[in-house]
């Protein structure tokens, strides 16, 4: 079985792409999930020209680009097809003014309208589960994506979000397996109390390293190996500020934690995939 490649989501860094590519290659990543967003190295309004050029530059540094996080408009789909990027990763927020079912129906209408472009360009929309008022779990992905060919609309399983939503690894893999198209996330979260014991308890989701999350990375790698998964393990590089400080760590503030998690994930791949 082919060993999965390990990629890094570039969200923490808005620095020039050559500098970022050198940094991520030096850390030991195999590739990237490029953030195609305003203020980043490739912006949505320049995606047709910018994405193929960015993918080529990354390739020169030994980095693949199997996925991006960006819009699902036809320009982005066409740019991905030209650049050889297989998946546009999105999340699916739920609009509670409409309600859950109406929100899901709206996503499915959007997917249906994009199917011809996705098939024409050989690109898939990858929907990642996300805790809270989103499609939050593997079972939520199964409901949202029922009937779609994963070659066009697939699931991107994120056990960090499943764990805080209460879904165990083995069950999540069993549910998500038919939805996958070669991309799974690796990050870790826990519920952390946000106020003192003299007050009614309030909890926040805190993103941390693999040692402190709500699921075991070894179990996830083992289950993925068992089902024959040999695609991409993407590390979103998401780490919260210290307890009580709002927001995510950004820029090189994430590096000690990313190195720690990358070393752990590489060791698991070496041991389990051989």
C-alpha positions in Angstrom: 0.0 0.0 0.0 1.3 3.5 -0.9 2.3 5.7 2.1 0.1 8.7 2.6 1.7 12.1 1.9 1.5 14.7 4.7 0.5 18.2 3.8 0.2 21.5 5.7 -2.7 24.0 5.4 -1.1 27.3 4.7 -3.7 29.4 6.6 -1.3 30.6 9.4 1.1 32.3 6.9 0.5 35.3 4.6 4.2 35.7 3.7 5.5 35.5 0.1 5.1 32.0 -1.4 8.8 31.3 -2.2 9.6 31.9 1.4 6.7 29.8 2.7 7.5 27.0 0.3 11.1 26.9 1.5 9.9 26.9 5.2 7.4 24.0 4.7 9.7 21.9 2.7 12.4 22.4 5.4 10.0 21.3 8.1 9.5 18.0 6.2 6.0 18.3 4.7 5.3 16.5 1.4 2.9 19.2 0.2 0.4 21.9 1.0 -3.2 22.7 1.1 -3.1 26.2 -0.3 -5.4 28.9 1.3 -7.0 30.7 -1.7 -8.4 33.6 0.2 -8.1 37.4 0.2 -4.8 38.5 1.6 -3.0 35.2 0.8 -0.5 34.1 -1.8 -3.3 33.3 -4.3 -6.4 35.4 -4.1 -9.8 34.4 -5.5 -10.0 37.2 -8.1 -6.6 36.0 -9.5 -7.1 32.3 -9.2 -7.1 31.5 -13.0 -3.6 32.8 -13.3 -2.3 32.6 -9.8 -3.1 29.0 -8.8 -1.3 27.2 -11.7 1.8 29.5 -11.1 1.7 28.8 -7.4 1.4 25.1 -7.8 4.4 25.1 -10.2 6.5 27.1 -7.7 5.6 24.7 -4.9 6.6 21.8 -7.1 10.0 23.3 -7.6 10.4 23.1 -3.8 9.3 19.4 -3.8 5.8 20.2 -2.5 2.6 18.8 -4.0 -0.7 20.6 -3.9 -3.5 18.0 -3.7 -6.1 20.4 -2.3 -6.9 24.0 -1.7 -9.3 25.8 0.6 -11.2 28.2 -1.4 -14.4 29.1 -3.3 -16.3 26.6 -5.4 -17.1 29.0 -8.4 -16.4 27.9 -11.9 -13.2 30.0 -12.2 -11.7 28.2 -9.2 -12.8 24.8 -10.4 -11.2 25.5 -13.8 -8.0 26.7 -12.2 -7.7 23.6 -10.1 -8.2 21.4 -13.2 -5.5 23.3 -15.0 -3.1 23.1 -12.0 -3.8 19.5 -11.2 -5.4 20.2 -7.8 -7.9 17.5 -7.1 -10.0 18.9 -4.2 -11.5 22.2 -3.1 -12.1 21.9 0.6 -15.0 23.7 2.2 -17.1 23.5 5.3 -20.8 23.6 5.5 -22.2 26.2 8.0 -25.8 25.8 9.0 -28.0 28.9 8.8 -30.3 28.4 11.8 -32.7 31.1 10.5 -33.4 28.7 7.6 -32.9 25.5 9.7 -30.7 22.5 9.3 -32.8 20.7 6.6 -33.2 23.8 4.4 -29.5 24.5 4.7 -28.6 21.0 3.6 -31.0 21.3 0.7 -29.4 24.6 -0.4 -25.9 23.0 -0.4 -27.2 20.1 -2.5 -28.7 22.5 -5.1 -25.3 24.3 -5.2 -23.5 21.0 -5.7 -25.9 19.8 -8.4 -25.4 23.0 -10.4 -21.6 22.6 -10.2 -21.5 18.9 -11.2 -20.9 19.5 -14.9 -17.9 21.8 -14.2 -16.5 19.4 -11.6 -16.7 16.5 -14.0 -15.3 18.5 -17.0 -12.2 19.7 -15.0 -11.6 16.5 -12.9 -12.0 18.3 -9.6 -14.0 17.5 -6.5 -15.6 19.6 -3.8 -14.5 18.2 -0.4 -16.8 19.0 2.5 -15.1 18.9 5.9 -17.1 18.4 9.0 -16.8 21.2 11.6 -18.2 21.3 15.1 -21.0 23.7 16.2 -23.5 25.2 13.8 -22.1 23.2 10.8 -22.4 19.8 9.3 -20.4 18.6 12.2 -19.7 14.8 12.1 -19.2 11.9 9.8 -22.9 11.0 10.1 -23.7 14.6 9.1 -21.5 14.3 6.0 -23.2 11.1 5.1 -26.6 12.9 5.2 -25.4 15.9 3.3 -23.5 13.9 0.6 -25.9 10.9 0.1 -26.0 9.9 -3.6 -23.0 11.9 -4.8 -20.0 10.4 -6.6 -16.9 11.2 -4.4 -15.1 12.0 -7.6 -17.2 15.1 -7.7 -18.4 15.8 -4.2 -16.7 14.0 -1.3 -16.2 14.1 2.4 -13.1 15.3 4.2 -13.1 13.6 7.6 -11.7 15.7 10.5 -11.6 13.7 13.7 -10.8 16.7 15.8 -14.3 18.0 15.1 -15.8 14.6 15.4 -14.2 14.2 18.8 -15.6 17.4 20.3 -19.0 16.4 18.7 -18.8 13.0 20.4 -18.2 10.6 17.5 -15.6 7.9 18.1 -12.9 7.0 15.5 -13.9 3.6 14.5 -17.5 4.6 13.9 -16.6 7.8 12.1 -14.3 5.8 9.7 -17.0 3.3 9.1 -19.5 6.0 8.2 -17.1 8.2 6.2 -15.4 5.5 4.2 -17.7 5.5 1.1 -17.6 9.4 1.0 -13.8 9.8 0.9 -11.7 10.8 -2.0 -8.2 10.7 -0.6 -8.1 13.6 1.9 -8.3 13.3 5.7 -7.4 16.0 8.3 -5.2 15.6 11.4 -5.7 18.1 14.2 -6.7 17.9 17.8 -9.2 19.7 20.1 -10.7 19.4 23.6 -13.4 21.2 25.6 -11.8 23.7 28.0 -13.6 25.4 30.8 -13.7 29.1 30.1 -14.8 30.5 33.5 -14.3 29.9 37.2 -16.0 27.3 39.4 -18.1 29.9 41.1 -20.0 30.5 37.9 -22.3 28.3 35.8 -19.9 26.3 33.6 -19.0 27.6 30.2 -16.8 25.6 27.8 -14.8 26.5 24.7 -13.2 24.3 22.1 -9.4 24.6 22.4 -7.1 23.4 19.6 -3.9 21.7 20.8 -1.3 19.1 19.9 -2.0 15.4 19.4 -1.2 14.6 23.0 -4.2 16.6 24.4 -7.0 16.0 21.9 -10.2 14.1 22.2 -9.1 11.2 20.0 -6.0 9.1 19.4 -4.0 9.8 16.3 -2.6 6.2 16.3 -6.1 4.8 16.3 -7.0 7.0 13.3 -3.9 6.1 11.3 -4.5 2.4 12.1 -8.2 2.5 11.0 -7.3 4.4 7.8 -4.6 1.8 7.0 -7.1 -1.0 7.7 -9.6 0.4 5.1 -6.8 0.8 2.5 -6.6 4.6 2.6 -3.4 5.8 0.8 -4.3 9.5 0.0 -3.3 12.6 1.9 -3.1 13.4 5.6 -3.5 17.1 5.9 -2.5 19.0 9.0 -4.5 22.2 9.3 -1.9 23.7 11.7 -4.6 24.9 14.0 -3.6 25.8 17.5 -5.4 28.0 20.0 -3.8 30.8 21.9 -3.2 30.1 25.6 -6.3 29.4 27.7 -8.4 32.5 28.2 -6.8 34.2 25.1 -9.2 34.4 22.2 -8.1 33.3 18.7 -5.7 31.0 16.9 -1.9 31.2 16.8 -0.7 32.5 13.5 2.5 32.8 11.6 5.6 31.2 13.0 4.0 31.0 16.4 2.6 27.7 15.3 6.0 26.1 14.4 6.9 24.3 17.7 3.5 22.7 17.8 3.5 21.8 14.1 7.0 20.2 14.3 5.8 18.2 17.3 2.7 16.9 15.6 4.4 16.3 12.2 7.1 14.2 13.9 4.4 12.2 15.7 2.4 11.6 12.5 5.5 10.7 10.5 6.4 8.1 13.1 2.9 6.6 13.0 3.0 6.4 9.2 6.5 4.8 9.3 5.3 2.2 11.9 1.8 1.4 10.5 2.2 1.8 6.8 5.8 0.5 6.8 
